[in-house]
């Protein structure tokens, strides 16, 4: 998530317009891999930019649930 924020700050590229996420679980924890396709930020199309400073590890939670994975991510605004 912090890479997405970095990309927006440095290039103006909003991510994701399209996104694929793969989450796998092993004995040592979870692995998350994601890829996306973005769009250039435009105030006219996207409205005012509300800055998120960072995705934090505080409160981060990934859990296996029936039918998939539940994720909780906390953002610093």
C-alpha positions in Angstrom: 0.0 0.0 0.0 2.9 2.4 0.7 4.2 1.7 -2.8 0.9 2.8 -4.2 1.0 6.0 -2.2 4.7 6.6 -3.3 3.7 6.2 -6.9 0.9 8.7 -6.6 3.2 11.2 -4.9 6.0 10.9 -7.4 4.2 10.3 -10.7 0.6 11.3 -10.2 -0.4 7.8 -11.2 -3.5 6.6 -9.3 -3.5 2.9 -8.6 -5.4 0.7 -9.0 -8.0 1.2 -11.8 -7.7 -2.6 -12.3 -6.1 -4.8 -9.7 -5.3 -8.4 -9.2 -4.3 -9.7 -5.7 -3.0 -13.1 -4.7 -2.9 -13.9 -1.0 -1.3 -17.2 0.1 -0.9 -18.7 3.6 1.9 -20.8 4.9 3.1 -21.9 8.3 5.2 -18.7 8.6 2.3 -16.3 7.7 0.8 -14.7 4.7 2.3 -13.5 1.4 0.4 -10.8 -0.6 1.3 -10.1 -4.2 -0.6 -7.5 -6.2 -0.5 -5.9 -9.6 -2.5 -3.1 -11.0 -3.3 -0.8 -13.9 -3.6 2.9 -13.1 -4.8 6.3 -14.3 -3.2 9.8 -14.1 -4.6 11.9 -11.4 -6.9 14.7 -12.7 -8.6 17.1 -10.3 -11.4 17.6 -12.8 -12.1 13.8 -13.0 -11.2 12.6 -9.5 -12.0 15.6 -7.3 -9.7 17.1 -4.6 -6.8 14.9 -3.6 -7.1 13.7 0.0 -3.6 12.8 1.1 -3.1 9.5 2.9 0.4 9.6 4.5 1.0 5.9 5.0 -0.4 2.4 5.4 0.7 1.3 8.9 1.5 -2.0 10.5 -0.5 -0.9 13.5 -3.8 -2.8 13.4 -2.9 -4.8 10.3 -4.8 -8.0 10.3 -5.0 -10.8 7.7 -7.2 -13.8 8.5 -8.4 -16.9 6.7 -12.2 -16.9 6.6 -14.7 -19.2 4.9 -14.4 -18.5 1.1 -11.2 -16.3 1.3 -9.1 -13.9 3.2 -10.2 -10.9 5.3 -7.8 -8.0 5.4 -7.7 -4.9 7.7 -5.3 -2.1 6.8 -5.0 1.1 8.8 -4.1 4.3 7.1 -2.3 7.4 8.6 -4.1 10.5 7.3 
